[in-house]
């Protein structure tokens, strides 16, 4: 399942990442954040550059991955992010609808407080 989640207001990528990580802790999930980069080549000196693409957050239970959060751009403001579960590759997660709703409720509380 891939769902776009509307926040209701624009939030900076850094603040959104912090909110999403803190909301996971609020409901007892482990969370880790990873910046995703693309590799670009520059001709002339033929050098390789890593260019920031996005940030993704993986939420885990005790053992299994549950939810992947994506479409976070640290240098942008956004009014949405994406939640993914299921056995598609990528992402990969085993959260129930109930767990996803519980997490999104915790995110909503944090967004309102921000």
C-alpha positions in Angstrom: 0.0 0.0 0.0 1.3 3.4 -1.0 -0.6 6.4 0.3 0.0 10.1 0.0 -0.7 11.8 3.3 -1.8 15.5 3.3 -0.5 17.5 6.2 -2.7 20.5 5.8 0.0 23.1 5.9 3.5 23.5 4.5 6.3 22.3 6.8 10.1 22.3 6.2 11.7 19.0 5.4 13.9 19.1 8.6 10.9 19.8 10.8 8.8 17.1 9.1 11.6 14.5 9.6 11.8 15.4 13.3 8.0 15.2 13.7 7.8 11.8 11.9 10.7 10.3 14.0 9.2 11.7 17.3 5.7 10.3 16.4 7.2 6.9 16.0 8.7 7.0 19.5 5.4 8.2 20.9 3.7 4.9 19.9 6.7 2.7 20.7 8.2 2.1 17.3 11.9 2.2 16.4 12.6 4.7 13.6 15.7 5.4 11.5 16.2 8.1 8.9 18.3 7.7 5.7 19.2 10.3 3.1 19.1 9.0 -0.4 21.6 10.3 -3.0 22.0 9.9 -6.8 25.3 9.7 -8.4 26.0 12.2 -11.2 29.1 12.5 -13.4 30.7 15.7 -14.4 32.6 15.7 -17.7 35.9 17.5 -18.1 37.5 16.1 -15.0 35.2 13.1 -15.1 34.4 13.3 -11.5 31.6 11.7 -9.6 29.2 13.7 -7.4 26.6 12.6 -4.9 23.5 14.7 -5.1 20.8 14.7 -2.4 17.5 13.3 -3.7 15.3 12.7 -0.6 15.0 11.3 2.9 13.2 8.2 3.9 12.3 6.9 7.3 11.9 3.2 8.2 9.7 2.3 11.1 10.3 -1.0 12.8 8.6 -3.1 15.4 10.7 -5.4 17.5 12.0 -7.4 14.5 10.2 -6.7 11.3 10.0 -3.5 9.2 6.5 -2.0 9.5 6.2 1.3 7.5 8.4 3.3 5.2 7.9 7.0 5.0 9.2 8.8 1.9 9.0 11.9 -0.2 10.7 14.1 2.4 12.9 16.8 0.9 15.1 18.5 3.5 15.7 21.7 1.7 12.1 22.1 0.6 8.8 22.8 2.3 6.0 20.2 1.7 2.4 19.8 2.5 2.5 16.0 2.2 4.5 12.8 2.6 4.1 9.2 1.6 3.4 6.1 3.7 4.1 2.6 2.3 3.6 -0.9 3.6 3.4 -4.3 1.9 5.7 -6.6 0.2 6.4 -4.4 -2.9 10.1 -3.7 -3.5 10.8 -1.0 -2.5 9.3 -0.4 0.1 8.8 -3.4 2.4 6.7 -3.4 5.6 4.2 -5.4 7.5 2.1 -2.8 9.4 -1.6 -3.3 9.8 -4.1 -0.6 8.9 -4.6 -0.1 12.6 -0.9 0.5 13.2 -0.7 3.0 10.3 -3.7 4.9 11.6 -2.3 5.0 15.2 1.0 6.3 13.8 -0.7 9.0 11.6 -2.8 10.1 14.7 0.5 10.6 16.6 1.9 12.5 13.6 -1.2 14.7 13.5 -0.8 15.6 17.2 2.8 16.6 16.6 1.9 18.7 13.5 -0.8 20.6 15.4 1.7 21.3 18.2 4.3 22.6 15.7 
